[in-house]
């Protein structure tokens, strides 16, 4: 099963420095837990239970680590979701292939459309 975990932080209520600190620790932990990163998504070929357990474990470890700095990680996280995916299509990325274009050798059939008042 293809699992994805999305984590979004609350930049509206927390400083960029705190969010960056939390994100860096989470990203490192998720990589160590077997996820690969795709922007704000963490992807893995794991079943739901395994992916959720590992992701929650990472956030719990980061919570314990940053508590000494007075950062409450669960307060900084705005969204924390798991979902199953089949394929990721990044619509912001340049196309991987050029579209195939077919040209017609004989355009004579289109001449009535090219000339005004042609019948």
Buried (B, 14 or more C-beta within 10 A) or exposed (E): EBBBBBBEBBEEEBEEEBBEBBBEBBBEBBEEBBBEEEEEBBBBEBEEEBBBEBBEEBBEBBBEBBEEEEBEBEEBBBEBEBEEEEEEEEEEEEEEEEEEEEEEEEEEEEEEEEEEEEE
